[in-house]
Amino acid sequence: MNFIILADKYIKGMKSKGGTGLVKVNSRFNLFETQHKIITKNFKNPKIIYVYGFDGKKISHFFDQRKYSNVIPIYNENYEKYNNTYSLSLAQKYIEKDFFILFGYSIFKKQIFENFNKSNSQIFLNNKTKNHIGCIVDNENVNHICFDINNYIMDIYYISKADAPLMKELCTTPRYKNYFIFELLNKMVDMGVCIKPTTKNYKNINIKISKDKETIK
């Protein structure tokens, strides 16, 4: 299973803290280490493609030191110029079979992968955690994704083996390079792709900064 983590942008209000993946979750682990630990515990031989940009030198140095055998870092020199679809296109080589799209600022619980059904592409809902993006569900399928509606979407997407070729085609189409990922999913729905809404025990990070430290709840 491939996991493409889009971590080339900085967290709004956290630019001074450096690259997203290096933000500390606790005294032991940073954001990337937490993601890596959960993924590798739940999947056999996962491949993690990490697209980074902001604070690139520090992140590159981090990976040089750790030398993860299952991590492929990809530097995006245009991280300030284009949106998430362009970032995803840099990992097009790894858009094969089924795969996940994650973001560098997302922390998720291990339960999200329990009894996971790989038959359909999926988005993950959690109405206990408000997000800017929601979706309309019709007959147990996602009908449309947009801002400021309920059925809140978390920042994790699963693309099935059957739908991976279309996602690869869309994300490498130049006119879509400034799209958000959910806009590509809307195009897939319009083209007849069945995307299922899945409710899992998942949360986004909530960072509160004090004068001396940051904590993530």
Sequence and secondary structure as in RCSB ss.txt:
>XXXX:A:sequence
MNFIILADKYIKGMKSKGGTGLVKVNSRFNLFETQHKIITKNFKNPKIIYVYGFDGKKISHFFDQRKYSNVIPIY
NENYEKYNNTYSLSLAQKYIEKDFFILFGYSIFKKQIFENFNKSNSQIFLNNKTKNHIGCIVDNENVNHICFDIN
NYIMDIYYISKADAPLMKELCTTPRYKNYFIFELLNKMVDMGVCIKPTTKNYKNINIKISKDKETIK
>XXXX:A:secstr
 EEEEEE S  TT GGG  GGGSBSSSS BHHHHHHHHHHHHSSS EEEEEE TTHHHHHHHHHHH  TTEEEEE
 TTTTTS HHHHHHTTGGG  SSEEEEETT  B GGGGTT   SSEEEEE TTS  SEEEEEETTEEEEEEES S
SBEEEEEEE TTTHHHHHHHHT GGGTT  HHHHHHHHHHTT  EEEEE SB    EEE SS EEE 
